[in-house]
Amino acid sequence: MVVWSVVGGALGVLALAAWGTVRVAVVTLAAVLCGGVGVAVLAGVPARIALGGGLVAAGAVTTTWALGRWCRRWWAVRSATLAHRAAAATVPDAAAAAERRRMAAVLHDVAAHRLTSIVVAAGAAARLADPALRAEAIRHAAVESRRVVADLDRLADTDRPPTLPEVDAIAAGLPGVEYRREVPDAPPEVVLVVYRVVLESLTNALRYASGAAVRVLVEGDGTEVVVTVADSGGRAAAPDVGSGRGLAGLREAVVGCGGGFTAGRVGTGWTVCARVPVTSAASPDRRRPLDWVAVLLATATSIGFQLVADDPLPGVAPTAVLLAVYVPHALAVGFRHRAPRRAAATALGAFWLWLGFDLLSWTPTPASDGFLVLCWVDLVLVHTAASAGFARSWLAAVAVAGTGGVVLASGAGITGGRVAAAVVLAGAVAVPAFGAWFAGRGAGRGRRRRGAAVVRAQAELDRRAREAASDERRRISVGVRRHAREHARAVAVAAEEERLGVVLVRARAAVVALRRLLAVEPSDVDEGPPTVGGVAVLAERRRAGYRRVGVVRAVSPVVDVLAHRVAGRLVGPGSAVTVGYLAGGVELVVAGARPDRRVRGVVDAVGGRVTAERDGTIRVWLPDPVPSP
């Protein structure tokens, strides 16, 4: 009966580890153990023995639960890795779709801007029949159409980002624009966004506020660049021949790099303000919560061992002495990943301190008995030091074997020479110590091999994605040169011949051709590849906001797949997702998230956590690499 009870309890713990979260497991197991201790006390078992037995049982239960967690994590990692491999074929298609969107933005920002200004000027001159205005419109069409042709000829080389002097040139070529730049320099990716904001905002001012005074200010404080474009209001100068995605595209570009974007009416005019960060937000380090579960396990084992001993309970002073040994020995587990060698030295130092207290007869429990119960902590620390790849990490195993031999040889049951006994016992302890070292060394090498394989696989995917994007860019370039460029050249010829009507017709035709090109067809990949980068595509498909924080880097396939899955469950229309590449992992912050209870279980399976704030924002932390239980 007892055997079946133990087996049933173990199966229940394994099931809880396989399907329950850490919080549910802790609450459930704590309730069961406390209930068991209470029942034992009511059955006549001394409270001290019942409590000590409960704490020792907690250690056994926690070990079983950790085994179940390892199995659950192994299955989650395996399924995510297989999904990542299966979806790798979609990455080139996604890269081609992203290149189509980028090329559409380039065409909108450059060629469409110049052609729209030609339509505005030619339309006003034809409507007012003013000879001076007509001459100015023809001159403007001749200059800008040549620039359009040159821009389209350079379309295949649009990887070169614009510069701040090119931003200055945009405003310099337009009358009635007051322009001031107070930023001497900025990173290329920031300048690209500034260029797009200034270009699109001035195009809209020409189109919808003809004749209005326009003020452009580019300023910054070293941490961000602020672009403000404001007009005083006016009459629309031409029919709406744009693509209809200008402001939406600007918002995506600004928010996508972690900035803020506003556009709206101020007084009689319209104001656009974009704040583009120059530096990324700080990347806080993240702790491993299960490390502190191990600390609680070590503490419970120590106290339980003391309570179930036959010796009477010690007084205040002996208890303080024991705590001086138990506490540092248990806490060493908590920081073993951040400082493995220091943790091993702390744990072994606790045993030497205990041995010194034994010589002074200050402790009721000998250090030799404590080592037999608590040496698993030292073996875990040896494993961690070996897996970290430190040089001469084998010294940790030697230190554990030597300390164990000396401590065990100090026990009361040792007969004969204690030096010889210490040598023999050190050899016995060396077996599990070096076993833990070899296991940790193998685990560390395997983890580093997997990390290198991830980097190689990511490099191969990046190469394929670049090739797909290059092919797509080449295809679009050919199409643009055959259609929009032909109309632009016709505008230049008509301007040289001073045929204003042809200029207007051909310029409008060129804008319409670009507008058709800007209508990017939906990608074959509905919501992006199952990667962290694919979250941006997913957000776009679902009409949600997107922002990225931190420097993009290669992450493990598990984090790649799970980040996309979590975003797929939480992101909906009107919500906003922020993807943060932080130290030690990836964080997703979803404002206005759709509630989904399954997310907590998916994230918990890989050692992550989900935090729900009062305003409905959900924070999801995915550690990378996924830690071991």
C-alpha positions in Angstrom: 0.0 0.0 0.0 2.8 2.4 0.9 4.6 1.6 -2.4 1.5 2.3 -4.4 0.9 5.5 -2.5 4.5 6.7 -3.3 4.1 5.7 -7.0 0.8 7.5 -7.2 2.2 10.6 -5.6 5.2 10.6 -7.9 2.9 10.3 -10.9 0.8 13.2 -9.6 3.9 15.4 -9.2 5.1 14.5 -12.7 1.7 15.4 -14.2 1.7 18.7 -12.3 5.1 19.5 -13.7 4.1 18.5 -17.2 0.8 20.5 -17.4 0.9 23.1 -14.6 2.8 26.4 -14.3 5.4 27.1 -11.6 2.9 29.1 -9.6 0.3 26.4 -9.7 2.8 23.7 -8.8 4.2 25.7 -5.8 0.8 26.4 -4.4 -0.5 22.9 -4.9 2.5 21.1 -3.5 2.8 23.5 -0.6 -0.9 22.9 0.3 -0.5 19.1 0.0 2.7 19.0 2.2 1.2 21.3 4.8 -1.9 19.1 4.8 0.2 16.0 5.2 2.1 17.5 8.1 -1.2 18.5 9.8 -2.7 15.1 9.4 0.5 13.5 10.8 0.3 15.8 13.9 -3.4 14.9 14.4 -2.4 11.2 14.1 -0.1 11.6 17.1 3.3 12.1 15.4 5.4 14.7 17.3 5.2 18.1 15.6 9.0 18.3 15.3 9.2 14.9 13.5 6.2 15.7 11.3 7.6 19.1 10.2 11.0 17.7 9.6 9.6 14.8 7.6 7.5 17.3 5.6 10.5 19.4 4.7 12.5 16.3 3.7 9.6 15.1 1.7 9.5 18.6 0.0 13.0 18.0 -1.2 12.0 14.6 -2.7 8.9 16.1 -4.3 10.8 19.0 -5.7 13.4 16.7 -7.3 10.5 14.7 -8.9 8.9 17.9 -10.1 12.2 19.1 -11.6 12.4 15.8 -13.6 8.9 16.4 -14.9 9.8 20.0 -15.8 12.9 18.8 -17.7 10.7 16.4 -19.7 8.2 19.2 -20.4 11.0 21.6 -21.5 12.6 19.0 -23.7 9.3 18.4 -25.5 8.7 22.1 -25.9 12.2 22.7 -27.3 11.9 19.8 -29.7 8.5 20.8 -31.1 9.6 24.4 -31.5 12.8 23.4 -33.2 10.9 21.1 -35.7 8.5 24.0 -36.4 11.4 26.3 -37.0 13.0 23.9 -39.5 9.8 23.4 -41.3 9.2 27.1 -41.6 12.7 28.0 -42.8 11.5 27.7 -46.4 9.1 30.7 -45.9 11.9 33.0 -44.9 13.0 34.0 -48.4 9.4 34.7 -49.4 9.0 36.9 -46.3 12.2 38.7 -47.2 10.9 39.3 -50.8 7.6 40.6 -49.4 9.5 43.0 -47.0 11.6 44.2 -50.0 8.5 44.9 -51.9 7.2 47.1 -49.0 10.5 48.8 -48.7 10.7 49.6 -52.4 7.2 50.9 -52.4 8.2 53.2 -49.6 11.3 54.4 -51.6 9.2 55.1 -54.7 6.6 56.9 -52.6 9.2 59.0 -50.9 11.3 60.0 -53.9 9.7 59.7 -57.3 6.0 60.2 -56.2 7.1 63.2 -54.2 8.7 64.9 -57.2 5.9 63.9 -59.6 3.2 65.2 -57.3 5.0 68.6 -57.1 5.0 68.7 -60.9 1.2 67.9 -61.0 0.5 70.6 -58.4 2.5 73.3 -60.2 1.3 72.4 -63.7 -2.3 72.2 -62.5 -2.2 75.6 -60.9 -0.6 77.2 -63.9 -3.1 75.7 -66.3 -6.0 76.8 -64.1 -4.9 80.4 -63.6 -3.5 81.0 -67.1 -0.7 83.2 -65.7 2.3 83.4 -68.1 4.8 83.8 -65.3 3.3 80.9 -63.4 3.2 78.9 -66.5 6.9 79.5 -67.2 7.8 78.6 -63.6 5.7 75.4 -63.8 7.5 74.4 -67.0 10.9 75.1 -65.5 10.0 73.2 -62.3 8.7 70.2 -64.4 11.9 70.1 -66.5 14.1 70.0 -63.4 12.1 67.6 -61.3 11.3 65.2 -64.2 15.0 64.8 -64.8 15.5 64.1 -61.1 12.7 61.5 -61.3 14.5 59.8 -64.2 17.8 59.8 -62.3 16.1 58.5 -59.1 14.4 55.6 -61.0 17.7 54.8 -62.7 19.4 54.5 -59.3 16.5 52.4 -57.9 18.5 49.2 -57.9 21.0 50.9 -55.6 18.5 52.1 -53.0 20.4 50.2 -50.2 22.5 53.3 -49.8 20.8 55.3 -47.0 20.3 59.1 -47.5 22.4 61.7 -45.7 21.4 64.8 -43.7 22.6 67.1 -46.5 20.1 65.3 -48.8 17.4 66.1 -46.2 18.5 69.8 -46.4 18.2 69.6 -50.2 14.6 68.5 -50.1 13.5 71.8 -48.4 15.9 73.9 -50.3 14.2 73.1 -53.6 10.8 74.2 -52.5 9.5 77.9 -52.1 7.8 79.1 -49.0 9.6 76.5 -46.7 11.4 77.7 -43.6 13.9 75.0 -42.7 16.3 74.6 -39.8 18.5 71.7 -38.8 20.2 71.6 -35.4 21.4 68.0 -35.5 25.0 67.8 -36.9 25.0 64.0 -37.4 22.9 60.9 -36.7 23.1 57.1 -37.4 22.1 56.1 -40.9 18.9 54.3 -39.8 17.8 57.5 -38.0 18.6 59.7 -41.0 16.5 57.4 -43.2 13.5 57.9 -41.0 14.1 61.7 -40.8 14.4 61.8 -44.6 11.1 60.0 -45.1 9.2 62.2 -42.6 10.4 65.4 -44.2 9.8 64.3 -47.7 6.3 62.9 -47.1 5.2 65.8 -44.9 6.3 68.4 -47.5 4.6 66.4 -50.2 1.4 66.5 -48.3 1.8 70.2 -47.6 2.1 70.9 -51.3 -0.9 68.7 -52.1 -3.3 69.8 -49.5 -2.1 73.3 -48.4 -0.9 75.0 -51.5 0.6 78.4 -50.9 0.8 77.9 -47.1 3.8 78.8 -45.1 5.7 75.6 -44.0 8.1 75.3 -41.2 10.5 72.3 -40.8 12.6 71.8 -37.7 15.1 69.0 -37.2 16.4 69.0 -33.6 17.8 66.6 -31.1 19.5 66.2 -27.7 21.8 63.2 -28.4 19.2 60.6 -27.3 16.6 61.3 -30.0 16.0 63.3 -33.1 12.7 65.3 -33.3 11.3 66.3 -36.7 8.4 68.8 -36.8 6.7 69.9 -40.0 3.9 72.4 -39.6 2.0 74.4 -42.3 -0.4 77.3 -41.8 -3.2 75.7 -43.8 -4.4 76.3 -47.4 -6.4 75.0 -50.3 -5.8 71.6 -51.9 -3.9 72.3 -55.1 -4.5 69.0 -56.9 -6.6 65.9 -56.9 -5.5 63.2 -54.6 -3.2 61.1 -56.8 -1.1 59.7 -54.0 -1.0 56.1 -52.8 -3.0 56.7 -49.7 -0.4 55.1 -47.4 2.0 58.0 -46.8 1.2 58.8 -43.1 0.5 55.2 -42.3 3.9 54.3 -43.8 5.6 57.0 -41.7 3.9 55.9 -38.6 5.1 52.3 -39.2 8.7 53.5 -39.9 8.9 55.7 -36.8 7.2 53.4 -34.4 9.1 50.4 -35.8 12.4 51.9 -34.6 11.0 52.7 -31.1 9.9 56.2 -31.7 6.7 58.2 -31.5 4.6 59.7 -34.3 1.7 62.2 -34.2 0.0 63.9 -37.1 -3.1 66.2 -36.9 -4.7 69.6 -37.2 -3.3 72.4 -35.1 -5.2 75.6 -35.6 -5.8 76.2 -39.3 -2.9 74.0 -40.4 -1.5 70.6 -40.1 1.5 69.4 -38.0 3.5 66.3 -38.2 5.9 65.4 -35.3 8.2 62.4 -35.2 10.5 61.4 -32.3 13.2 59.0 -33.5 15.4 57.5 -30.7 19.2 57.5 -31.3 20.0 55.0 -28.6 18.1 51.9 -27.5 16.6 51.5 -24.1 18.7 49.8 -21.5 18.8 46.0 -21.4 18.2 44.9 -17.8 19.6 41.5 -16.8 17.0 38.8 -16.0 17.3 36.4 -13.1 16.4 32.7 -13.3 13.5 32.2 -10.9 14.1 28.4 -10.7 17.5 29.1 -9.1 15.7 30.3 -6.0 13.5 27.2 -6.0 16.8 25.3 -5.6 17.7 27.6 -2.7 14.4 26.8 -1.0 15.1 23.1 -1.6 18.5 23.3 0.0 17.2 25.3 3.0 14.2 22.9 3.5 16.6 19.9 3.3 18.9 21.4 5.9 16.2 22.3 8.4 14.3 19.1 7.8 17.5 17.1 8.4 18.0 18.9 11.7 14.4 18.4 12.9 14.2 14.6 12.2 17.5 14.0 14.0 17.4 12.2 17.3 19.2 14.9 19.1 17.2 17.3 21.2 16.5 20.7 19.7 19.4 23.0 20.1 19.3 26.3 22.0 19.5 29.8 20.5 23.3 29.9 20.2 23.7 26.5 18.5 20.8 27.3 16.2 22.5 30.6 15.2 25.7 28.6 14.5 23.8 26.1 12.3 22.1 29.0 10.4 25.6 30.5 9.8 26.4 27.3 7.9 23.0 26.4 6.3 22.3 29.9 4.9 25.4 30.5 2.8 25.5 26.9 1.7 21.9 27.2 0.4 22.3 30.7 -1.1 25.3 29.5 -3.2 22.8 27.7 -5.5 21.0 31.0 -6.2 23.9 32.7 -7.9 25.6 29.6 -9.4 24.9 30.7 -13.0 26.2 34.3 -12.5 29.3 33.3 -10.5 29.9 29.5 -10.6 33.4 29.5 -9.0 32.4 31.9 -6.2 29.3 29.8 -5.5 31.3 26.6 -5.3 33.8 28.3 -3.0 31.0 29.6 -0.8 29.4 26.2 -0.4 32.6 24.4 0.4 33.6 27.2 2.8 30.4 26.5 4.7 31.5 22.9 5.4 34.9 24.0 6.5 33.3 26.5 8.8 31.0 23.8 10.1 34.1 21.6 10.7 35.6 24.4 12.7 32.5 24.7 14.8 32.6 21.0 15.4 36.1 21.3 16.8 34.9 23.9 19.2 31.8 21.8 20.1 29.4 24.5 19.2 27.1 22.5 17.0 24.8 19.7 18.1 25.0 18.0 14.6 28.4 16.9 13.2 29.5 18.2 9.9 30.0 14.6 8.6 26.2 13.9 8.9 25.4 17.2 7.3 27.7 16.5 4.3 25.9 13.2 3.6 22.6 15.1 3.3 23.6 18.3 1.7 26.5 17.2 -0.7 24.0 17.3 -3.6 24.3 21.1 -3.6 28.1 20.8 -4.1 27.6 18.3 -6.9 25.2 20.8 -8.6 27.7 23.5 -8.3 30.5 21.4 -9.8 28.1 20.6 -12.7 27.4 24.3 -13.3 31.1 25.3 -13.2 32.0 22.6 -15.7 29.1 23.5 -18.1 30.2 27.1 -18.0 33.4 26.1 -19.8 35.9 27.6 -17.3 39.5 26.6 -17.6 40.6 24.1 -14.9 37.0 23.7 -13.7 38.0 20.2 -12.7 39.5 21.8 -9.6 36.0 22.2 -8.3 35.5 18.4 -8.3 38.9 18.0 -6.6 37.9 20.5 -4.0 34.6 18.8 -3.3 36.3 15.4 -3.0 39.0 16.7 -0.7 36.5 18.6 1.5 34.2 15.6 1.6 37.0 13.3 2.6 38.1 15.6 5.5 34.6 16.3 6.7 33.5 12.6 6.6 36.7 11.5 8.3 35.9 13.8 11.2 32.8 11.7 12.1 32.5 9.9 15.3 32.2 6.5 13.6 35.7 6.5 12.1 38.2 4.1 13.6 41.9 4.0 12.9 44.0 6.8 11.3 41.8 9.7 10.3 44.3 10.8 7.6 44.1 7.4 5.8 40.3 7.5 6.3 40.2 11.0 4.7 42.1 9.8 1.7 39.9 6.8 1.2 36.7 8.8 1.7 38.0 11.5 -0.6 38.4 8.8 -3.3 34.8 7.7 -2.7 33.4 11.3 -2.9 35.5 11.8 -6.1 33.4 9.3 -8.0 30.1 11.4 -7.9 32.1 14.7 -8.0 33.9 13.9 -11.2 30.7 12.3 -12.5 29.0 15.6 -12.1 32.0 17.4 -13.7 32.0 15.1 -16.8 28.2 15.5 -17.1 28.5 19.3 -16.8 31.4 19.4 -19.3 29.4 17.4 -21.8 26.3 19.6 -21.3 28.3 22.7 -21.8 30.0 21.5 -24.9 26.6 20.4 -26.3 25.1 23.8 -25.5 27.9 25.6 -27.2 27.7 23.3 -30.3 24.0 24.0 -30.5 24.6 27.7 -30.2 27.2 27.6 -33.0 24.7 25.6 -35.1 22.1 28.3 -34.5 24.4 31.0 -35.6 25.4 29.0 -38.8 21.8 28.3 -39.6 20.8 31.9 -39.1 23.7 33.0 -41.3 22.4 30.7 -44.1 18.9 31.9 -43.7 20.1 35.5 -43.9 22.0 34.7 -47.0 19.0 33.2 -48.7 16.8 36.1 -47.5 19.3 38.6 -49.0 19.3 36.8 -52.3 15.5 36.7 -52.4 15.3 40.4 -51.6 17.9 41.2 -54.3 15.9 39.2 -56.9 12.7 41.0 -55.9 14.5 44.4 -56.0 15.8 43.6 -59.5 12.3 42.6 -60.7 10.7 45.7 -59.4 13.4 47.9 -60.8 12.8 46.5 -64.3 9.1 47.1 -64.0 9.5 50.6 -62.8 11.9 51.5 -65.6 9.5 50.2 -68.2 6.5 52.2 -67.0 7.0 55.1 -64.6 10.4 56.0 -66.1 8.8 56.2 -69.6 6.2 58.7 -68.4 8.9 60.7 -66.5 11.0 61.0 -69.6 8.0 62.1 -71.6 7.4 64.9 -68.9 10.9 66.1 -69.4 10.6 66.2 -73.2 7.2 68.0 -73.0 8.7 70.5 -70.6 11.6 71.2 -72.9 9.0 71.8 -75.7 6.9 74.0 -73.3 3.8 71.8 -73.7 2.2 72.3 -70.3 -0.9 70.2 -71.1 1.3 67.2 -72.0 3.4 67.8 -68.9 0.3 67.6 -66.7 -1.2 64.5 -68.4 2.1 62.6 -68.4 3.0 63.5 -64.8 -0.4 62.3 -63.6 0.0 59.1 -65.6 3.4 58.5 -64.0 1.9 59.0 -60.5 -0.9 56.5 -61.4 1.7 54.0 -62.5 3.6 54.4 -59.3 0.3 54.2 -57.3 -0.4 50.8 -58.9 3.1 49.7 -58.0 2.7 50.9 -54.5 -0.3 48.6 -54.1 1.8 45.8 -52.9 0.2 42.4 -53.2 -0.2 40.4 -49.9 2.7 38.1 -49.2 2.4 34.4 -49.6 3.3 34.3 -45.9 0.1 35.3 -44.3 1.5 36.5 -40.9 5.2 36.3 -41.4 7.7 33.5 -40.7 7.6 32.0 -37.2 10.5 34.2 -36.0 10.9 37.2 -33.7 11.3 39.3 -36.9 8.1 37.9 -38.2 6.2 39.6 -35.4 6.4 42.9 -37.3 4.6 41.3 -40.3 2.0 39.7 -38.0 1.3 43.1 -36.4 1.0 44.7 -39.8 -1.5 42.0 -41.0 -3.6 42.5 -37.9 -3.5 46.3 -38.0 -1.7 46.5 -34.7 1.2 48.8 -33.7 4.7 47.5 -33.7 7.9 48.7 -32.0 11.4 47.2 -31.6 13.8 47.9 -28.7 17.5 46.8 -28.6 19.9 45.5 -31.2 18.6 42.7 -33.4 20.5 39.5 -33.0 20.2 35.8 -33.7 18.2 33.9 -31.2 17.6 30.2 -30.6 14.9 28.5 -32.7 12.8 28.0 -29.6 12.6 31.7 -28.8 12.0 32.5 -32.5 9.0 30.2 -32.7 7.5 30.9 -29.3 7.8 34.7 -29.7 5.7 34.5 -32.9 3.3 32.1 -31.3 2.8 34.2 -28.3 2.3 37.3 -30.4 -0.2 35.4 -32.5 -2.3 34.7 -29.4 -2.1 38.2 -27.9 -1.9 40.7 -30.8 -5.2 41.8 -32.3 -6.6 44.9 -34.1 -5.8 48.1 -32.3 -3.3 46.5 -29.9 0.4 47.5 -29.9 3.4 45.1 -29.4 6.9 46.0 -28.4 9.7 43.4 -29.1 12.7 44.0 -26.9 16.1 42.3 -27.5 17.3 42.4 -24.0 20.2 40.9 -22.1 19.5 37.2 -21.7 16.4 36.9 -23.8 13.5 38.5 -25.6 10.6 40.4 -24.1 7.2 41.0 -25.7 5.0 43.8 -24.3 1.5 43.8 -25.7 -0.8 46.7 -24.9 -4.5 46.1 -25.5 -3.8 42.3 -25.7 -6.4 39.7 -26.2 -6.6 37.5 -23.1 -5.4 33.9 -23.8 -4.8 31.5 -20.9 -2.8 29.2 -23.0 0.0 31.7 -23.3 1.1 31.3 -19.7 1.5 27.5 -20.1 3.4 27.9 -23.4 5.8 30.4 -21.9 6.2 28.6 -18.6 7.3 25.4 -20.4 10.6 27.1 -21.4 11.3 28.9 -18.1 9.7 32.2 -19.1 7.1 34.2 -17.3 4.0 36.2 -18.1 3.0 39.3 -16.2 -0.4 41.0 -16.5 -0.5 44.7 -15.5 -3.6 46.5 -14.3 -4.0 48.5 -17.5 -4.3 45.3 -19.5 -0.7 45.3 -20.8 0.9 41.8 -20.8 4.6 41.3 -20.5 6.1 38.1 -21.7 9.7 37.1 -21.0 11.4 34.4 -23.0 14.9 33.5 -21.8 17.6 32.8 -24.4 19.1 30.3 -24.2 16.4 28.3 -22.6 17.7 27.4 -19.1 17.9 23.9 -17.7 15.6 23.0 -14.8 
